[in-house]
Amino acid sequence: MQIIKNEEYLHIQRKHGLGSYDWSVGDKFEVGSSNNDFFKFFEDVNKSINNDMAGISYNVTDVAGIMLLFLNNGVKLTEFDFYHYDSEKSIQELLGTLNHYVRLVRELMFEEVRSSHFPDHPSRQRGIWVIPNTLDSLEYWKKELGQGRLFKLKLSGKIHKANQEYLQINTNGLSYWREKAFHYWNEEPGLSVEQEECIFEGQVEVLEELEYFPDNPNTKGTEESESKSRTDQKTV
């Protein structure tokens, strides 16, 4: 973790239905006093299967049981006549739900380790993600994030730099995530410097909006890149 003053970083901001998308050159604000859009995503988004006509939502695990009954016995319950009963779609629903809650477990464990052992570091739940003002870093994150708006920021506060490879999704237990969290907060290097991500808390000034031509303009991004606050963050 470092304390920086009036240093320039980049930020790729994407619009995805959470938070604000109205930065202007000259804006000044502080980041770090409340949860960011990334963590609010876990607070606000429910994973469910919806019967829109009846206005009823069902737990994904319950619907998976209904789907398993159908696959084993060919039975379709009347209450679930709205459901598609498509095996591939069901797997996609389960995969999306699994990824969502594995990420939540990861974030809770990373925050537990940070608050207990690295309390001075900026929090992944409250900070903003920024990119070092280098061509290599920008090229890497352009490929990862796709469309958006690119801003140059002036930052004064505390910043943590770590390699995102310690964040890769895995269904191992809490001890696994605890170990990865220590690697992450200790700023242990990964295999690629370009994959370094930076979390910042402090004063932000929007200096400039830059021309932005992503390498993958049609990239939709994962749930994580859609929600992560490096891609869309306003005053927090």
Buried (B, 14 or more C-beta within 10 A) or exposed (E): BEEBEEBBBBBBBBBBEBBEBEBEEEBEBEBBEEBBBBBBBBEEEEBBBEBEEEEEEBEBEEBBEBBEBBEEEEEBEEEBEEBEBEEEEBEEBBEBBBBBEBBBEBBBBBBBBBEEEBEEBBBBBBBBBBBBEBEEBBEBBBEBBBBBBBBBBBBBBBBBBBBBBBBEEEEEEEEEBEBBBBBBBEBEEBEEBBBBBBBBBBBBBBBEBEEBEBEEEEBEBBBBBBBBBBBBBBBB
